[in-house]
Amino acid sequence: MLQRWIRLPYRRSILACLTAGTLAFLYAGHAAGPLAQASLPWSLMTACALLPGAVALLLWRQHRLALRLQALEQLRADAERTRLASAQRKAREQERLRIGRDIHDDLGQHLLTLKIDLSMLQASTHGATPQLARQLAVMARNVDLSIAALRRVIHDLRPPTLDAGLQAACDGLLADFQRSTGIDCSCDYRLDAAAGSAHGPLLYHALQEALANIARHARATHVQLSLQQAGETLACRISDDGVGLSGSPPRLGCGLSGMHERVAAAGGSLHIDSHSGAGTTLHLSLPLPSCRHDEAMAHR
């Protein structure tokens, strides 16, 4: 067991120290003559007392080295997992962009062509039977609804407002919310552009879902958004002064449940603090992908 724990170079060093110490004391006793040989047992006892100390020192250094190597390997493994998670997240974002473009360029154009054809058909049959006119109007309305639904799908895949940055997108979302609901909004941003782009779509959709729930249920007069970068973590807090959520713990709807799953898949956490009559606060925490990787590269 001990031989498996001690590395081979250290085992050789320990044996060399023991052998060298023993030979040195024996040679010193032999060279000093008969009088010194009488004190040889005491010299051997001294050697026996010193050599375990040397062995203990070597073992302690071996243990410290093993701990440092273990910590470094753990740091490198964490950095690799973070790098892979970041690569997967970027791949998903690129795939969303590709799907959005394909939907817009293919299905969107077909629907637009269909709408134009229906408009021309309505114009050419103007004054015909009322039943035909009603049927064409229903078809045109269904096409308009399909185009609107398609635009929402494309917007959810990658909100165009994020091209101007996360802060600008959140400002636009809060401005639209305040204009449509009359609820006062304030915000506090303490993060750089790189930190905001790391989880831009996820944070945007979280704010979108939270504002939708506040508009439907909260009966609030004020909403506060806070985005802060603290070391390796990006923290988001969305709070309102409304009536709060019922139940303990608060019951989550489909939108927040889906958001919880997306946050967990990104390596973050989401929880809600709510008390009846005391408002609701949504806390969202996400890891920043570059911090651990840069730290690991600095130790290499």
N, C-alpha and C positions, 0 to 999 in steps of 0.2 A: 504493500500500500504506500509506504513512504517512498520507495524507489520510483513508483509510478508518478508521484506528486512532484518530486525533485527532478529538475531537468538534468540531462546527462552532463553538460559542462560543469554544473554545480556539484554533482556527485563526485566528479573527478577532482574538483578543487578541494572538497572536504577531505577526500582520501589523501590527497597530496599534503594538505596541512597536517593531518594526523601523522602521516609517515615522516614528514620533515621534522615535526616537533619531537617525535620519539627518537629519531636518529640523532638530532642535535643534542638532546639531553644525555643520551648514552655516550656519544662521542665526548661531550664535555666531562662526564664522570670518568671515562677511561683515560683521558689526557691529563686529568688533574692528579691521578695516582690513587694509592690506597686510602689516604685520608678523605679525599673527596668522594670516593666510592661509598663511604659510610653514610654520607648524606644523599646518596643517589635516590633512595626511596622517597625522601622529601621532595627532591626535584621532580620525580615522576608524579607525585601527588599534585605538585604545582602545575605540571603540564596537563594533568587530567582535569584540573580545575579551570585552566585557561582555554583548552581546546573546545569544551562545550560552549563557551562563550563565543568563540569564533564560528562554530557551527551554527549557533543561534543567530548570529549576525548575518551569516550567509542565507539562512532560511528566511529571515525577516526581509532581506533584500529581494529574495526570490518571490516572496508573498506580495510585496509592494509592486514588483514588476508585473506579476500576474494580474493584480487588480487594475493596474493602469492599462494593460493590454485588453482586459475584459471591458473596461469603460470605453476605450477607443473603438473596439469592435462594436459595442452597443451603439455608440454615436454614429459610426459609419452605417450600421444597419438602419437606424432611424432616418438618417439622411437619405439612404437609398429608397426606403419606403416612401418618404416625403417626395422624393424626386419622381418616383413612379406614379404616385397619386396626382402630382402636378401634371405629369405627361398625360395621364388618362383624362384629367379634367380639360386640358387643352384640346385633346383629341375629340372629346365630346362636344366642346364648343365649336370646333371646326366642322364636325359632322352636322351640328344644328344649323350652322351657316349654310352648308352645302344643301341640306334638305330644304331650308327656307328658300334658297335661290331656285332650286329645282321646282318647288311647288309654285313659286311666283311665275317662273318663266314658262312652265308647262300648263299646269291646271289653271293658273290665273288667266293666261291668255285664252284658253278654251272657254272659260266662263265669260270673259269679256267679249269674245266673238259671238257667243250665244246671246248675250244681252243685246248686242248690236243687231243681230238677225231678228230678235223678237221686236225690237223697236221699229225696224223696217217693216216687219209683218203687221204690227199695229197700225203704222201709218198707211200701209197699202189697203188695209181692210177697214179703214175708218168709215163709219156709217153703215157697216154690215150688221148682221144680226146681233142683238145685245148679248146673247149667250156666248158667241164667239169672242166678243170684246171682253166680257168678264173672264173668260178662260185665259185669254192672252194676258190680261192684267195680273191674274193669279200666278201665271208662269213667270212673268217679269219680276213680280215681287219675290218669288222663290229664288230666282237667280240673284237678285240683290242681296237676299239673306245669305246665300251661299258665298257670295263674294265677301260680305262682311265677316262671316265665320272664318273664311280662308285668311283674311287679313289678321284676324285675332290669333290664329294658329302661327302665322309667320312672325307676328309680334312677340308671341310667347317664346318662340324658338330663340330669338335674339332681338331684344328691344332695340330699335334704331337709335333711341335717345342715348344709349350707352356709348355710342361712338364719340360723344362729346365728353365722356368721363362719368364716373359714378356720381360725383357730387352734383354735376349739372343735371343728370337724369333724376336724382332724388329731389332736387329743387323743382324741376318741372312737374314731377308727380305730386309733390306737396302743394304746389301752386294750383294745379287742376283740382285737387281734393278740396282745398280751401274755397276755391271759386264755386264749386258745385254744391258743397255742404254748408258753407258759412262757418266751419269750425276753424279756429285760429291754429296756426302751425308755427313751430320754431324748430331750429336745427343747430347742431353743434358738430363740426367736422374737425377731427384731429388726426389726419392720416395723409400720407403722400399718394401720388398718383399710382405708383406701382402696387401699393397695398390695396387700393381700391379696385384695380383691374384684376387682381387675383381671384376675387369672388364676386365680380360685378353683377352678372346675371342672377346669381343666387340671392344676393342682398336686395337687388331691385325687386325680384318677385316676392321676397319676404315682406318688404315694405308695402308692396301692392296688395298682398293678401291681408296684412294687418290693417291697412286703411279701409279696405272693403268691409272687414268685420266691424271696425269702429263706426263706419257710416251706417251699417245695418242695425247694430245692437247696442252700441255704447252710450248713446245720448250724451256725448262729451261736448265740452266747449273748448278744449285745448288738447293738442297733440304735440309731443316732444320727440324728436329724432336725434339720436346721438350715435356717431360713428367715430371710434377711437382706435388707434393703433398702440398697443401696449406690448413692447418686446416682440415675441413670436406670435402674438395673438391679435386678431382683429375682432373687436367687440362692437356689437350693434344693440342699441336699446331703443325700443319704441313704446312710449307710455302715453296714456290718456287719463283724463280725470272723470271718466264716465261712471256708469253704475256697476261695473265689474262683471265678472262671469259667475254663473251659479255653479255650485258643486265644489267639492274639495276631494281630490284636485280638480281644477277646472276642466270641464268637458271640451274636448277639441273637435272641431268640425273636420270635414274631409280636406279642406284646403290646408289647414294648419297641420293635420296629420301627414299629408303628403309633403309639406315643407319640412316637417321633422325628419322624415326619411331622407330627403335630399341633403339636409344639413349633416345628418349622421354619415351619409355616404361620402361627404367631403371631409370627414374627420372632425367635425365640430359638434356643438351641443346647442340645444334650444330648450328653454323652459319658460314658464309663464307664472308670474306673480299676480294674483288677483284676489280682491276681497270685496264683498258686497258693499256697494256704495262708496268704495275707495279707489275706483279705477283699475286699470290693468296695465301691466308692464311686460313686454316680451323681451327676453334676454337671449341674444344669439352670439355665440362665440365660434370663431373659425381660425384654424392655424394658417399662418403665412408660410407658403411653401419654401421660400428661399433661405430662411434663417438657419435652420438646422443644417442644410446642405452647405452653406457658406462656412459655418462653424466647423463642420467635419473636414472640409477642404483646408481650413487653416491649421488643423492639427496634423495633417499628413506631412 
